[in-house]
Amino acid sequence: MLNEYLWIPELETKRLILRKLTPDDVEDLREWLGLDIVYKYWGRPANKEEKNPELMFIDPRPHVKRKPSHDFKWGVESKENNKIIGIIEVFDVENDRLGKIAYRVNPACWNQGVCTEALTKVVDFIFSETALDRLHAEADVENTASNAVLKKCGFTHEGCIRNGKMAGSYCTYNIYGYIRDDFKSQRA
């Protein structure tokens, strides 16, 4: 189930609207979210909720009181057709200081700049509107597209983990970071 977030603002770019996912998005998500190709470099296969997105909106334990999440999760909606074509999230937020970033996009929209456009907007939001000082990401070295997106969006390559564990699989992956000072200097 999607957590209840403390604050999920709607963000807008030239071609995209980044917004909270709703049950009305299930059919759009079903088209692509569970596809194996989406998870080729994700470090794990699609999980039960990703293969059956309607489960994202059902609380399996409604009697459990949960704290609101400090993470952010946006559906990426195309203004062209009003469909959810991606998901971008800042998660594992620690002490409102740092968080990890990840994104997935419908393969039909790959190589169209969707990730770059969405990630640029999220970085701008994080460093302009929150207290977070650091974002970090991991990308399989073989995922040339994701490595390129992170670099285009201002992330610094901080290292490479050889034969390490990324999510649920072992691979060689790059680590990228973006800190508030980078953001300030790039905007100056």
C-alpha atoms as an extended CHARMM CRD file, in Angstrom:
* protein
*
       188  EXT
         1         1  MET       CA              0.0000000000        0.0000000000        0.0000000000  PROA      1               0.0000000000
         2         2  LEU       CA              1.1490000000        3.5300000000       -0.6320000000  PROA      2               0.0000000000
         3         3  ASN       CA              2.0680000000        5.2800000000        2.5840000000  PROA      3               0.0000000000
         4         4  GLU       CA              0.3430000000        8.4420000000        3.5530000000  PROA      4               0.0000000000
         5         5  TYR       CA              2.9410000000       11.0800000000        2.9770000000  PROA      5               0.0000000000
         6         6  LEU       CA              3.4250000000       14.1980000000        5.0200000000  PROA      6               0.0000000000
         7         7  TRP       CA              3.5260000000       16.3710000000        1.9150000000  PROA      7               0.0000000000
         8         8  ILE       CA              3.4100000000       15.4770000000       -1.7700000000  PROA      8               0.0000000000
         9         9  PRO       CA              3.2010000000       18.6370000000       -3.8300000000  PROA      9               0.0000000000
        10        10  GLU       CA              2.2670000000       18.5810000000       -7.4760000000  PROA      10              0.0000000000
        11        11  LEU       CA              5.2100000000       19.5760000000       -9.6560000000  PROA      11              0.0000000000
        12        12  GLU       CA              4.9920000000       20.6330000000      -13.2830000000  PROA      12              0.0000000000
        13        13  THR       CA              7.4200000000       20.7550000000      -16.1940000000  PROA      13              0.0000000000
        14        14  LYS       CA              6.9380000000       21.5800000000      -19.8510000000  PROA      14              0.0000000000
        15        15  ARG       CA              5.6730000000       18.0630000000      -20.7010000000  PROA      15              0.0000000000
        16        16  LEU       CA              4.9730000000       16.4430000000      -17.3350000000  PROA      16              0.0000000000
        17        17  ILE       CA              2.9510000000       16.6670000000      -14.1520000000  PROA      17              0.0000000000
        18        18  LEU       CA              4.4500000000       14.9460000000      -11.1240000000  PROA      18              0.0000000000
        19        19  ARG       CA              1.6970000000       14.1040000000       -8.6660000000  PROA      19              0.0000000000
        20        20  LYS       CA              0.5410000000       11.6640000000       -6.0470000000  PROA      20              0.0000000000
        21        21  LEU       CA             -0.6070000000        8.3370000000       -7.4830000000  PROA      21              0.0000000000
        22        22  THR       CA             -4.2790000000        7.4320000000       -7.0480000000  PROA      22              0.0000000000
        23        23  PRO       CA             -6.3910000000        4.3300000000       -7.6880000000  PROA      23              0.0000000000
        24        24  ASP       CA             -7.4580000000        5.9770000000      -10.9700000000  PROA      24              0.0000000000
        25        25  ASP       CA             -3.8950000000        5.3640000000      -12.2170000000  PROA      25              0.0000000000
        26        26  VAL       CA             -4.0420000000        1.5610000000      -11.9610000000  PROA      26              0.0000000000
        27        27  GLU       CA             -4.7690000000        0.9460000000      -15.6530000000  PROA      27              0.0000000000
        28        28  ASP       CA             -1.9110000000        3.2000000000      -16.7590000000  PROA      28              0.0000000000
        29        29  LEU       CA              0.4660000000        1.4550000000      -14.3420000000  PROA      29              0.0000000000
        30        30  ARG       CA             -0.7140000000       -1.9860000000      -15.4380000000  PROA      30              0.0000000000
        31        31  GLU       CA              0.5060000000       -1.2420000000      -18.9910000000  PROA      31              0.0000000000
        32        32  TRP       CA              4.1630000000       -1.0910000000      -17.9930000000  PROA      32              0.0000000000
        33        33  LEU       CA              4.9870000000       -1.2800000000      -14.2810000000  PROA      33              0.0000000000
        34        34  GLY       CA              5.2170000000       -5.0790000000      -14.1050000000  PROA      34              0.0000000000
        35        35  LEU       CA              7.2090000000       -5.5760000000      -17.3170000000  PROA      35              0.0000000000
        36        36  ASP       CA             10.4640000000       -7.5110000000      -16.8910000000  PROA      36              0.0000000000
        37        37  ILE       CA             12.3950000000       -5.0280000000      -19.0340000000  PROA      37              0.0000000000
        38        38  VAL       CA             11.6550000000       -2.2350000000      -16.5360000000  PROA      38              0.0000000000
        39        39  TYR       CA             13.5790000000       -4.2120000000      -13.8950000000  PROA      39              0.0000000000
        40        40  LYS       CA             16.5230000000       -5.3550000000      -16.0160000000  PROA      40              0.0000000000
        41        41  TYR       CA             18.8650000000       -3.0750000000      -14.0450000000  PROA      41              0.0000000000
        42        42  TRP       CA             16.6910000000       -2.5300000000      -10.9700000000  PROA      42              0.0000000000
        43        43  GLY       CA             18.3960000000       -5.2030000000       -8.8880000000  PROA      43              0.0000000000
        44        44  ARG       CA             15.2630000000       -7.2870000000       -8.4730000000  PROA      44              0.0000000000
        45        45  PRO       CA             12.2310000000       -8.4460000000      -10.4570000000  PROA      45              0.0000000000
        46        46  ALA       CA              8.8630000000       -6.7210000000      -10.2540000000  PROA      46              0.0000000000
        47        47  ASN       CA              7.1370000000       -7.3950000000       -6.9560000000  PROA      47              0.0000000000
        48        48  LYS       CA              3.5140000000       -8.3890000000       -6.3620000000  PROA      48              0.0000000000
        49        49  GLU       CA              2.2650000000       -4.7900000000       -6.1750000000  PROA      49              0.0000000000
        50        50  GLU       CA              4.1120000000       -3.7790000000       -9.3330000000  PROA      50              0.0000000000
        51        51  LYS       CA              2.6290000000       -6.6930000000      -11.2530000000  PROA      51              0.0000000000
        52        52  ASN       CA             -0.8220000000       -5.9450000000       -9.7820000000  PROA      52              0.0000000000
        53        53  PRO       CA             -0.8420000000       -2.1660000000       -9.1920000000  PROA      53              0.0000000000
        54        54  GLU       CA             -4.3310000000       -2.1930000000       -7.6990000000  PROA      54              0.0000000000
        55        55  LEU       CA             -2.6840000000       -3.7120000000       -4.6030000000  PROA      55              0.0000000000
        56        56  MET       CA             -0.7370000000       -0.4820000000       -4.0940000000  PROA      56              0.0000000000
        57        57  PHE       CA             -3.9540000000        1.1230000000       -2.9080000000  PROA      57              0.0000000000
        58        58  ILE       CA             -5.2380000000       -1.6310000000       -0.5960000000  PROA      58              0.0000000000
        59        59  ASP       CA             -4.1080000000       -1.6730000000        3.0150000000  PROA      59              0.0000000000
        60        60  PRO       CA             -3.4880000000       -5.3320000000        3.9210000000  PROA      60              0.0000000000
        61        61  ARG       CA             -3.5800000000       -4.4550000000        7.6240000000  PROA      61              0.0000000000
        62        62  PRO       CA             -6.0330000000       -1.5770000000        8.0710000000  PROA      62              0.0000000000
        63        63  HSD       CA             -6.0500000000       -1.9520000000       11.8460000000  PROA      63              0.0000000000
        64        64  VAL       CA             -2.3610000000       -0.9820000000       12.0990000000  PROA      64              0.0000000000
        65        65  LYS       CA             -1.7480000000        2.6900000000       12.8200000000  PROA      65              0.0000000000
        66        66  ARG       CA              1.1370000000        3.9480000000       10.6790000000  PROA      66              0.0000000000
        67        67  LYS       CA              3.2060000000        7.0740000000       10.9440000000  PROA      67              0.0000000000
        68        68  PRO       CA              3.1900000000        9.3710000000        7.9200000000  PROA      68              0.0000000000
        69        69  SER       CA              6.1640000000        8.8350000000        5.6320000000  PROA      69              0.0000000000
        70        70  HSD       CA              8.8770000000       11.4110000000        5.0760000000  PROA      70              0.0000000000
        71        71  ASP       CA              9.5300000000        9.8640000000        1.6440000000  PROA      71              0.0000000000
        72        72  PHE       CA              8.2270000000       11.3200000000       -1.6190000000  PROA      72              0.0000000000
        73        73  LYS       CA              6.6560000000        9.3080000000       -4.4260000000  PROA      73              0.0000000000
        74        74  TRP       CA              5.2660000000       10.8900000000       -7.5690000000  PROA      74              0.0000000000
        75        75  GLY       CA              3.4810000000        9.4680000000      -10.5520000000  PROA      75              0.0000000000
        76        76  VAL       CA              4.8540000000       11.0320000000      -13.7310000000  PROA      76              0.0000000000
        77        77  GLU       CA              1.9270000000       12.0590000000      -15.9220000000  PROA      77              0.0000000000
        78        78  SER       CA              2.3280000000       12.9910000000      -19.5690000000  PROA      78              0.0000000000
        79        79  LYS       CA              0.5020000000       16.2090000000      -20.4200000000  PROA      79              0.0000000000
        80        80  GLU       CA              0.1290000000       14.8920000000      -23.9680000000  PROA      80              0.0000000000
        81        81  ASN       CA             -2.1690000000       12.0020000000      -23.0520000000  PROA      81              0.0000000000
        82        82  ASN       CA             -2.8170000000       12.3910000000      -19.2860000000  PROA      82              0.0000000000
        83        83  LYS       CA             -1.3610000000        8.9290000000      -18.6070000000  PROA      83              0.0000000000
        84        84  ILE       CA              1.0370000000        7.8850000000      -15.8730000000  PROA      84              0.0000000000
        85        85  ILE       CA              4.2280000000        7.0300000000      -17.7390000000  PROA      85              0.0000000000
        86        86  GLY       CA              6.6220000000        6.8470000000      -14.8270000000  PROA      86              0.0000000000
        87        87  ILE       CA              7.2980000000        6.8970000000      -11.1240000000  PROA      87              0.0000000000
        88        88  ILE       CA              9.9970000000        8.9180000000       -9.3840000000  PROA      88              0.0000000000
        89        89  GLU       CA             10.6520000000        8.7250000000       -5.6900000000  PROA      89              0.0000000000
        90        90  VAL       CA             12.8580000000        9.9840000000       -2.9100000000  PROA      90              0.0000000000
        91        91  PHE       CA             12.8930000000        7.2820000000       -0.2630000000  PROA      91              0.0000000000
        92        92  ASP       CA             14.8260000000        6.0570000000        2.7690000000  PROA      92              0.0000000000
        93        93  VAL       CA             14.7980000000        9.6530000000        3.9760000000  PROA      93              0.0000000000
        94        94  GLU       CA             16.9520000000        9.8410000000        7.0910000000  PROA      94              0.0000000000
        95        95  ASN       CA             16.4330000000       12.5440000000        9.6980000000  PROA      95              0.0000000000
        96        96  ASP       CA             15.0920000000       14.8980000000        7.0230000000  PROA      96              0.0000000000
        97        97  ARG       CA             18.7170000000       15.2540000000        5.8240000000  PROA      97              0.0000000000
        98        98  LEU       CA             19.2850000000       12.7650000000        3.0300000000  PROA      98              0.0000000000
        99        99  GLY       CA             17.3870000000       10.4480000000        0.7650000000  PROA      99              0.0000000000
       100       100  LYS       CA             17.8290000000        7.9810000000       -2.0440000000  PROA      100             0.0000000000
       101       101  ILE       CA             16.3120000000        8.6520000000       -5.4600000000  PROA      101             0.0000000000
       102       102  ALA       CA             14.9770000000        6.1770000000       -8.0130000000  PROA      102             0.0000000000
       103       103  TYR       CA             12.7910000000        6.2980000000      -11.0870000000  PROA      103             0.0000000000
       104       104  ARG       CA             11.0740000000        3.9970000000      -13.5460000000  PROA      104             0.0000000000
       105       105  VAL       CA              9.5160000000        4.9070000000      -16.8710000000  PROA      105             0.0000000000
       106       106  ASN       CA              7.2810000000        3.1090000000      -19.3220000000  PROA      106             0.0000000000
       107       107  PRO       CA              9.6340000000        1.5570000000      -21.9250000000  PROA      107             0.0000000000
       108       108  ALA       CA              7.4890000000        3.1430000000      -24.6790000000  PROA      108             0.0000000000
       109       109  CYS       CA              8.7700000000        6.5050000000      -23.3750000000  PROA      109             0.0000000000
       110       110  TRP       CA             12.4710000000        5.6570000000      -23.0830000000  PROA      110             0.0000000000
       111       111  ASN       CA             14.9980000000        7.9040000000      -24.8320000000  PROA      111             0.0000000000
       112       112  GLN       CA             12.5970000000       10.8470000000      -24.8530000000  PROA      112             0.0000000000
       113       113  GLY       CA             14.0800000000       12.8210000000      -21.9560000000  PROA      113             0.0000000000
       114       114  VAL       CA             11.2890000000       11.9540000000      -19.5150000000  PROA      114             0.0000000000
       115       115  CYS       CA             13.6400000000       10.8700000000      -16.7060000000  PROA      115             0.0000000000
       116       116  THR       CA             15.8920000000       13.8820000000      -17.1610000000  PROA      116             0.0000000000
       117       117  GLU       CA             12.9500000000       16.2860000000      -17.1270000000  PROA      117             0.0000000000
       118       118  ALA       CA             11.3130000000       14.6990000000      -14.0770000000  PROA      118             0.0000000000
       119       119  LEU       CA             14.5440000000       14.2750000000      -12.1130000000  PROA      119             0.0000000000
       120       120  THR       CA             15.6150000000       17.8700000000      -12.7640000000  PROA      120             0.0000000000
       121       121  LYS       CA             12.3020000000       19.0870000000      -11.3440000000  PROA      121             0.0000000000
       122       122  VAL       CA             12.5300000000       16.8140000000       -8.2960000000  PROA      122             0.0000000000
       123       123  VAL       CA             16.0980000000       17.9390000000       -7.5310000000  PROA      123             0.0000000000
       124       124  ASP       CA             14.9820000000       21.5680000000       -7.7960000000  PROA      124             0.0000000000
       125       125  PHE       CA             12.0660000000       20.8920000000       -5.4270000000  PROA      125             0.0000000000
       126       126  ILE       CA             14.1680000000       18.9640000000       -2.8900000000  PROA      126             0.0000000000
       127       127  PHE       CA             16.8390000000       21.6270000000       -2.5830000000  PROA      127             0.0000000000
       128       128  SER       CA             14.4690000000       24.6080000000       -2.8350000000  PROA      128             0.0000000000
       129       129  GLU       CA             11.5770000000       23.4260000000       -0.6580000000  PROA      129             0.0000000000
       130       130  THR       CA             12.8570000000       20.8060000000        1.8170000000  PROA      130             0.0000000000
       131       131  ALA       CA             15.6050000000       20.5300000000        4.4320000000  PROA      131             0.0000000000
       132       132  LEU       CA             17.2830000000       17.6090000000        2.6780000000  PROA      132             0.0000000000
       133       133  ASP       CA             20.9900000000       18.2190000000        2.1220000000  PROA      133             0.0000000000
       134       134  ARG       CA             21.8380000000       15.1460000000        0.0370000000  PROA      134             0.0000000000
       135       135  LEU       CA             20.3240000000       12.9030000000       -2.6010000000  PROA      135             0.0000000000
       136       136  HSD       CA             22.0400000000        9.7370000000       -3.7170000000  PROA      136             0.0000000000
       137       137  ALA       CA             21.3850000000        7.1140000000       -6.3570000000  PROA      137             0.0000000000
       138       138  GLU       CA             22.7530000000        3.8190000000       -7.5960000000  PROA      138             0.0000000000
       139       139  ALA       CA             22.9320000000        2.7040000000      -11.2200000000  PROA      139             0.0000000000
       140       140  ASP       CA             24.1270000000       -0.6020000000      -12.6340000000  PROA      140             0.0000000000
       141       141  VAL       CA             27.2350000000        0.1260000000      -14.7220000000  PROA      141             0.0000000000
       142       142  GLU       CA             25.5460000000       -1.5710000000      -17.6770000000  PROA      142             0.0000000000
       143       143  ASN       CA             22.5690000000        0.8070000000      -17.4860000000  PROA      143             0.0000000000
       144       144  THR       CA             24.1070000000        3.4890000000      -19.6740000000  PROA      144             0.0000000000
       145       145  ALA       CA             20.8490000000        5.4330000000      -19.9500000000  PROA      145             0.0000000000
       146       146  SER       CA             20.3680000000        5.8350000000      -16.1940000000  PROA      146             0.0000000000
       147       147  ASN       CA             24.0270000000        6.7210000000      -15.6520000000  PROA      147             0.0000000000
       148       148  ALA       CA             23.6840000000        9.4110000000      -18.3460000000  PROA      148             0.0000000000
       149       149  VAL       CA             20.4780000000       10.8040000000      -16.7910000000  PROA      149             0.0000000000
       150       150  LEU       CA             22.1050000000       11.1730000000      -13.3840000000  PROA      150             0.0000000000
       151       151  LYS       CA             25.1070000000       12.9770000000      -14.8500000000  PROA      151             0.0000000000
       152       152  LYS       CA             22.9010000000       15.2840000000      -16.9820000000  PROA      152             0.0000000000
       153       153  CYS       CA             20.8980000000       16.2120000000      -13.8980000000  PROA      153             0.0000000000
       154       154  GLY       CA             23.9910000000       17.2960000000      -11.9670000000  PROA      154             0.0000000000
       155       155  PHE       CA             24.7220000000       14.2170000000       -9.8680000000  PROA      155             0.0000000000
       156       156  THR       CA             28.3960000000       13.5740000000       -9.1300000000  PROA      156             0.0000000000
       157       157  HSD       CA             29.8580000000       10.1200000000       -9.7030000000  PROA      157             0.0000000000
       158       158  GLU       CA             31.1790000000        9.2410000000       -6.2430000000  PROA      158             0.0000000000
       159       159  GLY       CA             32.3850000000        5.7190000000       -6.8050000000  PROA      159             0.0000000000
       160       160  CYS       CA             31.8110000000        2.2290000000       -8.0710000000  PROA      160             0.0000000000
       161       161  ILE       CA             30.9280000000       -0.8480000000       -6.0530000000  PROA      161             0.0000000000
       162       162  ARG       CA             32.3490000000       -3.8990000000       -7.7760000000  PROA      162             0.0000000000
       163       163  ASN       CA             30.3460000000       -7.1200000000       -7.4400000000  PROA      163             0.0000000000
       164       164  GLY       CA             28.2250000000       -5.5480000000       -4.7300000000  PROA      164             0.0000000000
       165       165  LYS       CA             24.6000000000       -6.0350000000       -3.8000000000  PROA      165             0.0000000000
       166       166  MET       CA             22.1580000000       -3.5350000000       -5.2790000000  PROA      166             0.0000000000
       167       167  ALA       CA             18.6080000000       -4.1580000000       -4.1200000000  PROA      167             0.0000000000
       168       168  GLY       CA             18.2700000000       -7.9390000000       -4.4530000000  PROA      168             0.0000000000
       169       169  SER       CA             21.0140000000       -8.8220000000       -6.9160000000  PROA      169             0.0000000000
       170       170  TYR       CA             24.7710000000       -8.7720000000       -7.1970000000  PROA      170             0.0000000000
       171       171  CYS       CA             26.2790000000       -6.5070000000       -9.8180000000  PROA      171             0.0000000000
       172       172  THR       CA             28.7760000000       -3.7260000000      -10.3140000000  PROA      172             0.0000000000
       173       173  TYR       CA             27.1220000000       -0.3800000000       -9.8020000000  PROA      173             0.0000000000
       174       174  ASN       CA             27.9190000000        3.3130000000       -9.6780000000  PROA      174             0.0000000000
       175       175  ILE       CA             27.0880000000        5.5710000000       -6.7730000000  PROA      175             0.0000000000
       176       176  TYR       CA             26.0210000000        9.1570000000       -7.4450000000  PROA      176             0.0000000000
       177       177  GLY       CA             25.4290000000       12.0140000000       -5.0520000000  PROA      177             0.0000000000
       178       178  TYR       CA             23.9790000000       15.4850000000       -5.1980000000  PROA      178             0.0000000000
       179       179  ILE       CA             24.2880000000       17.8710000000       -2.2720000000  PROA      179             0.0000000000
       180       180  ARG       CA             22.7160000000       21.2110000000       -1.5350000000  PROA      180             0.0000000000
       181       181  ASP       CA             26.0320000000       23.0270000000       -2.1090000000  PROA      181             0.0000000000
       182       182  ASP       CA             26.2140000000       21.5330000000       -5.6250000000  PROA      182             0.0000000000
       183       183  PHE       CA             22.7170000000       22.8270000000       -6.2930000000  PROA      183             0.0000000000
       184       184  LYS       CA             23.5500000000       26.3220000000       -5.0360000000  PROA      184             0.0000000000
       185       185  SER       CA             26.7550000000       26.5590000000       -7.0760000000  PROA      185             0.0000000000
       186       186  GLN       CA             25.0640000000       25.2890000000      -10.2650000000  PROA      186             0.0000000000
       187       187  ARG       CA             22.2370000000       27.8030000000       -9.8600000000  PROA      187             0.0000000000
       188       188  ALA       CA             24.5610000000       30.7490000000       -9.0960000000  PROA      188             0.0000000000
